[in-house]
């Protein structure tokens, strides 16, 4: 046998051995996933939790025998990333099913299994056992575990970090991350939607109850204000809803799309900038936005400047504009975001973002993912240190709830306790003379 053939033979054996290890891992993982999926559908949640705890936690308190490590015997042959992937998917198989059956208590118990872990000390513990414990410790300190906690502490009422109030955005980011398992993405998508719907419902109920003239404490306090803006929330809503008729944001967006239908990309950039600053009354804000955006957009994708605008280019430039106005790299706020908010006009910036989404509905998920990026950036600050940012998020929440697809808000003037017809033009100095009314939009078929 020649040296080359010997090397090839050894290489083939090594390849086969690696392939066998990978197949063994996949087989073990799939058996675990299938087993958990079966028992979560048929067993009592307490019994399922015991199985999970025995599989991933209790076994690390056992003696030094390698056989006590259970599934870790296979995982330790592949590394920490594979362990992290496996335990996450196991968690989300349970979460996804319990979320669907509204067993939220057990989701919280699952997540809390990892808190305050205390393993028995044994100086003779094997290296593999120590390694597995290190993996668990690292997992609890990781962003992966923070994402799990969003499912446990789903309610804004739960005391904790201020970012808990904005879980719907962080969950949406999870649902759009292709590195996450299908179970995690599905669970995150469902809970994000549920939290958004809950906010919209509570906001509508709060508006209705808070404007009652009769002092009925039962009715008034039955539905709380879901925002942290207090009584200012009602006035903010009036200021947002005040634009009706020909000058509504929806109507202006439709007009813009019709007028630019046949534009080439170069001309569309110019029109987009004019559309975004149209009717903005703060001159300082307008000057900053016009200067900064014009420089960025005019030099972006110049190779398409002579091309007609299609749906793809519309989506791309809208997403790019969102990035410039929020975060360009997904890790820290853009200079334009900080600059515009430092001028003290968060509502104006939110309206500009709304106008982008109204001409590109598919950009909404991109925008909300960028909001999640900003929340993750600011979560290292105390609430008192970033109130200006929290104020922006609260205004964003209310504005996009008002322009949700299934609830319509209107201002109606009250005169001598009689209701007049909705007004197309409202004197902003007299907003106290109006009440906000909400109703489900009628969905037209065909």
N, C-alpha and C positions, 0 to 999 in steps of 0.2 A: 504494500500500500504506500503510495507516494505521500509526501508531506502535505501537498495541496488537497489530496483526497481525504486525508486524515482531518485536516482543518474543516473541510466541508462537512464531513461526517459529524464532527463535534458541534459544528454550527447548527446542523440539522437537528441534533439531539437537544441542543439548548433551545432551539425554536419550538420544537415539539413540547419540551417541558414547560416553556412559557405559555404556549397555547393551552396546555392541559390545566395550568394554574388559572388562566383566564376563564376557561370553560367551567372549572370548578367554582370559581367566584360567581359567575353568572348564574349557575345552577343553584347555588346556595341563596343568592339574593332573590331569585324568582320564587323559590320555595317559601322564603320568608314573606315576601310581598303577597303571595297567593294565600298563605295561611292567615295573615293579618286581615286581608280583605274578606276571607271567609268568616272568621270569628267576629269581626266587627259588625257584620250583618246579622249574625245569629246568636251571639253571646251577650250577656249582660255587660255593660261598660266596665264595671268593677273588675270582672274576670279578665277582660281584655287588658286593662291597665296592669293587672298582676303579671300577665304573660309578658307584656312589654318591659316592665320593670325587671323581671327575672332575666330577660334576654340581654338587656343592655346595661343594667346597673348592679343588680344583686350579685351577678357572677363575678364582679370585680372585688367583692368582699370575701370571696372564697379562699381556699388554701392555694398553695403554689402549683398544684397539678394543672397542667395545660388543658386538661379535659374540662375543667371547671369554667373555662373561658367561653364556651359555647360558640356563637357565631364569630367571635373575635379570632378564633383559631384560623379561620380562612381570611378574615379581613387583614390581620397582621402581616400577611404575606404580600400585601399590595400597597399599603401606605395610608396615610391619614386622609388624603382626599377621597379615597374610595370609601373609607369609614364614614366620612362626613356625608357623602352622597347617600349611603345606605340608611343611616339613621334618620336623615331628613325625609327621605321618601317614606320610610316606615311611619314617621310622625304624621306626614300629610295624608297618608292613606286613612289613618284614624280620624284626623281632623276633618277631612273632606266628607266622610260619612257622618260624623257626629254633627257637623255644621248643617248638613241636609236634614237631619232629624231633630234639630234644635236642642241637642244635648250639650249646651255650652259649658255646663258645670264640669263635664269630663274633659273637655279641651283644656280648661284651666288646670285641672288636676294633672293632666299629662305634662303640660309645660312645667308645672311646679315640681315634678319628679326630679328635675335637674337642679333645683335650687337647694342650697345648703347640703351639698353632697359631703358625706364624711365616710371615708373608707377606713376599715380596720388596719392598724399599722402592723406590719410584719417585716422584720428586718431580712427575713429569708425569702421575701417575695421575688418571683422570677422577673427577669427583664421584660418579658412579654406583658406580664400583668401591670408593671409600672408604666409601660408604654401605652397600654390601653387606657389606664387611668389618666394619663397626660392628655390623650386624645379627647376624653370626656371633658376634662377641665378646659381645654382649648375651645371646645365646641360651645360650652356655656358662656365663654367670654367673646364669642364671635358674633358677627353681624347675622349669621344664619340663625342663631338663637334669638336675637332681637326680633327677627322677622317672625319667628314662632310666637313670641310674646304678644304680637299684634292680634293674634287670634284669641289669646287668653283674656287680654284686657281690652276688650272690644268696645266697651262703653266709655263715653266721655266722663261719666260719673265716677269711674274708678280713679282714685287718687294716684298720682304718679307724675311722670315727666310731662311737660306741657305738650310735647309732640303727640301724646296719646289722643289728643282731640282731633288730630288730622290723619288718623290711621287710614282713611279711605284712599288717600293719595299714595301712601307708602305701600299699601296692598296692591293698588293698581300697578305700581312699578314692579312688584313681584310677579304679577300676572303677565307682564310683557317681557320678562327676562327669559330668554331662550335657554339659559343655563339651568333653570329650575325644572323640576320634574312636572309632568302633566298634572299630577295630583296637587302639587303646590300652586301651580298657575290657576287651576280650576277653583280651588278653595279660596285663593286670594281674589279672583275675579268676582265670585259670588258674594263674599263678605264686603268687598269694596262697594258693590252695587247696593247691598242691603243698608250699609251705613249712609250712603248718599240718599237713598230713598227715605231713610229714617230722618235725616236732617231736613229734607224738603217737607216731609209731613209735619214735623214738629214746628218748623218755621211757619207754615201755613196756619197751623192751629194757634200758635202764639200770636200771630197777627190778628186772627179773628177774635181771640179771647181778650187780648190787651186793649182792643178798641171798643169793648162793650161799655156802654154808658152806665149800665146797672152794676152796682158794686156787689157782684156775686163772687165771693172769694173761692167757692168751689170751682166755678167755671174758669176764673182767671188763673188760678194756680194749678189747674189740672195739667196744663201743658206749659213746660218751661221754655225759656228763651234758649234755643240751641246754640246761639252765638255768645261771645263774651263781650259784646258791645253794649249790653244793657238796653235801656230805653232808646238809645241812639239808633238802634237797629231799625225801628219803625221809620224814623226820619230818613235814614239812608235808603231804605226801600222806596220811599216816596220819591227821593231824588233820582233813583234809577228808573222807576216806572214812569216818571213824568214825561219822558219822550214818547209820544204816541203819534198816531196819524202818519203824515207824509215824512216826518222826521224821526220815526222810530229806527232803532238800530237795524232791525230786520229789513225794513223797507230800503234803507240806504245801502245795505249790503246787496240786496237784489238788484238795485239800480246799477251799482258798481260792476257787478258781474255781467250785466247786459251790455254796459257801455264798453267794457274791455274784452268782449268776447273774441274780437278779431285782431287784437293787439299783438304785435311782436313782443318778445320778452323784454327788450330794452325799454319800450314805451310803457309796458305793464309795470315795471319797477317804479317809474315816475308816478304813474297813476296810483299805485298802491300807497306810496308815501302820502300823497295828497288825501287819499281816502282815510288813512289812519289819523291824520291831524285835523280832518274836517270837523268843525264845530267845537274843537278844543279851545277853551277860552283862556287858559293859563299861558301867557306869552312865553314865559321862561321855559315852561315844559315843552311847548311847541318848538322853540328855537333849538333846544337841546336835542329833541327827538329828530327833527328835520336834519340837522347837521350830522349827527352821529349815524343815523340810519342811511342817509344818502351816501356817505362815504363807504359804508360797508356793503350796501346792496348794489351800488353801481359797478363795483369791481368784482362782484360775485357772479360766477358762471357766465363770463362775457362771451364764451364760445357759443352760447345759445341766444345771444342778443338779437339775432336776425330770425330766430325761429318763432313760429306762432305759439302762443301760450296754450298748452293742453292741460289735462287734469294732473298729469305727473309733475309738470313744471309748477303748476299752481300749488300743489301740496308741498313740493320741495322748498319753494320760496317762502311759503307761510311758515313751515317748520323752521327754516333758517331765521326768519324774523323773530319767531318765538325765542329761539336760542339767544339772539342778540339782546332781547329784552329781559331774559331771565338768567340763563347760565349757558355759556358756549361749550364748556367741556364736561358738564354734568357733575362737577365736583365743587365748584365755587361760583358765587354770583358774578354775573358779567359786570363790567364797569358801568355800562349803561343802566342796568338795574339799580345799582347803588346810587348812581347819579340822579336818576329820576325820582327815586323815593326820598333822597335827601332833600329834595325841593318841597316835600310835604304834600304831594298830591297822589296818594295811593289809589283813590277811586279813578282818577284819570288814567293811570297805567292799566288798571283792571279793565276799563272800558276799551282801551286800545287792544288788549289781548282778546277781549270778547269780539271785537270787530274782525279780528283775524279768523277766529273760529267760525264766525257767521258766514264767511266766504269760503271756508275750507273746513267742513264738519269733521273730516277725518283727522284734522290737526288737533282735535280736542284731547285725544289720548296722549299725543306727544306733549302737549302743554301740561297736562296733569302729571306726566312723568317728570317734566322739568320742575314742577312745583315740589314733587317728592324729593328731587335732588337738592333743592334749596332747603327743604325742611331738614334733610339729613346733614346739610352743612351747618345749619344754625342750632342743631340739637345739642351741640356741646356748650351752648351758652345758657345761662339761667334765664328764666322767663322775663325777669326784670331788666335784663341786659339787651333784649331784642324785641321789646314791645312794638317798635315801629314795624318790624317784620310780621309779627303776629297780627297787628292791625291790618296789614295788607292781606294776609291770608283770610281773615274774617270777612273783609270786604269782598274778596274773591269768591269765597263760599256763598255768600248771599247773592251776589250778582249772577253767578252761574246757576244757582238754584232758581232764581227768578226767570232765567232764560232757558230753563229745562224744557224738555220736549213735551211734558205731560201736564204742566201747571201753567195757568195764565193769570197774571196779576194785572189789575186795573185800579186807577185812581178814580174815585167818585166823590163829587163835591156834595157836602152836606149843608143844607140851608133850612133853618128853622125846623130841624128834626125831620126834614123831608129829603128824600134822595133824588138828586138830579141825575141826568144822563152823564155817562163818562165824557170827560173833556179831552179834546185833541190838543189844546194848548192850555197850559197851567201856569199861573203866576207862581214862581218858585218862592216868592216872599210870603205866600199865603198857604204853604203846604199844610199847616195845621187845620185848615178848613176842609181838608180832604181825608178820606179814609181809603185804606187799601183793601181790596177784595180779591180773593183768589178762588179759582175754580179749575176743575179738570178740563183740559182742552178736548174738544170733540175730534175724534179721529175719523176722518172721512175715508171710506173704502172706495176702491176703484180708482 
